[in-house]
Amino acid sequence: MIALRSRPSKFFWLVLTVVTVGFTAFVVVRNLVHVWKIKRSLSQLGEQRRAYLEQIEADSALIEQLRYDDYLEEYARERFRMQRDGERVFLFEE
């Protein structure tokens, strides 16, 4: 007749404890790495947001200035090298 044990041995509990602790450590470390990546991504997105807001402010100021014909003409001449009919323009590059 085969003898059945009624209680698990100490070795079983030791192995079960080690496996449980190992699995828990694996999950915690994986989550910490995930959190670190998300924080880094949020930081980069915040920097991009600030850069875009600065660009929006600069563009808004330019649009406001371009509402006036004098500045619009100056901007077109400097930026796009436009000229009036019959006008000669000399470009000096340094």
C-alpha positions as CSV (number, residue, x, y, z in Angstrom):
1,M,0.0,0.0,0.0
2,I,1.2,3.5,-0.9
3,A,1.6,6.0,2.0
4,L,0.1,9.4,1.3
5,R,1.5,12.4,2.9
6,S,-1.0,14.6,4.5
7,R,1.1,17.8,4.6
8,P,3.5,19.3,2.0
9,S,7.2,19.2,3.0
10,K,9.3,22.2,3.9
11,F,11.1,22.0,0.6
12,F,7.7,22.5,-1.2
13,W,7.0,25.6,0.8
14,L,10.5,26.9,0.2
15,V,10.3,26.5,-3.5
16,L,6.8,28.0,-3.6
17,T,8.0,31.1,-1.6
18,V,11.0,31.6,-3.9
19,V,8.9,31.3,-7.0
20,T,6.3,33.8,-5.6
21,V,9.0,36.3,-4.5
22,G,10.7,36.0,-7.9
23,F,7.5,36.5,-9.8
24,T,6.6,39.5,-7.7
25,A,10.0,41.0,-8.1
26,F,9.8,40.5,-11.9
27,V,6.4,42.2,-12.1
28,V,7.4,45.1,-9.9
29,V,10.7,45.8,-11.8
30,R,8.8,45.6,-15.1
31,N,6.2,48.1,-13.9
32,L,8.9,50.4,-12.6
33,V,10.6,50.3,-16.0
34,H,7.3,51.1,-17.7
35,V,6.7,54.0,-15.3
36,W,10.2,55.4,-16.0
37,K,9.6,55.2,-19.8
38,I,6.2,57.0,-19.4
39,K,7.8,59.8,-17.3
40,R,10.5,60.3,-19.8
41,S,8.0,60.4,-22.6
42,L,5.9,63.0,-20.7
43,S,9.0,65.1,-20.1
44,Q,9.7,65.1,-23.9
45,L,6.1,65.9,-24.7
46,G,6.2,68.8,-22.2
47,E,9.4,70.2,-23.9
48,Q,7.7,69.9,-27.3
49,R,4.6,71.7,-26.0
50,R,6.7,74.6,-24.7
51,A,8.5,74.9,-28.0
52,Y,5.2,74.8,-29.9
53,L,3.7,77.5,-27.6
54,E,6.7,79.7,-28.2
55,Q,6.4,79.2,-31.9
56,I,2.7,80.1,-31.8
57,E,3.4,83.3,-29.9
58,A,6.1,84.3,-32.5
59,D,3.8,83.5,-35.4
60,S,0.9,85.4,-33.8
61,A,3.1,88.4,-33.4
62,L,4.2,88.2,-37.0
63,I,0.6,87.9,-38.2
64,E,-0.3,90.9,-36.2
65,Q,2.5,92.9,-37.7
66,L,1.6,91.7,-41.3
67,R,-1.8,93.4,-40.9
68,Y,-0.1,96.7,-41.7
69,D,0.8,97.3,-45.3
70,D,4.2,99.0,-44.6
71,Y,5.5,96.0,-42.7
72,L,3.9,93.6,-45.2
73,E,5.9,95.2,-48.0
74,E,9.1,95.2,-46.0
75,Y,8.6,91.5,-45.1
76,A,7.9,90.5,-48.7
77,R,11.0,92.4,-49.9
78,E,13.3,90.8,-47.3
79,R,11.9,87.4,-47.2
80,F,10.9,86.7,-50.7
81,R,13.1,89.2,-52.6
82,M,10.0,90.8,-54.2
83,Q,10.2,94.1,-56.0
84,R,7.9,96.7,-57.6
85,D,7.5,96.9,-61.3
86,G,10.3,98.9,-62.9
87,E,12.4,98.8,-59.7
88,R,16.0,97.5,-59.7
89,V,17.2,95.7,-56.6
90,F,20.8,95.0,-55.8
91,L,21.6,92.3,-53.3
92,F,24.8,92.5,-51.2
93,E,25.6,89.2,-49.4
94,E,28.3,89.3,-46.7
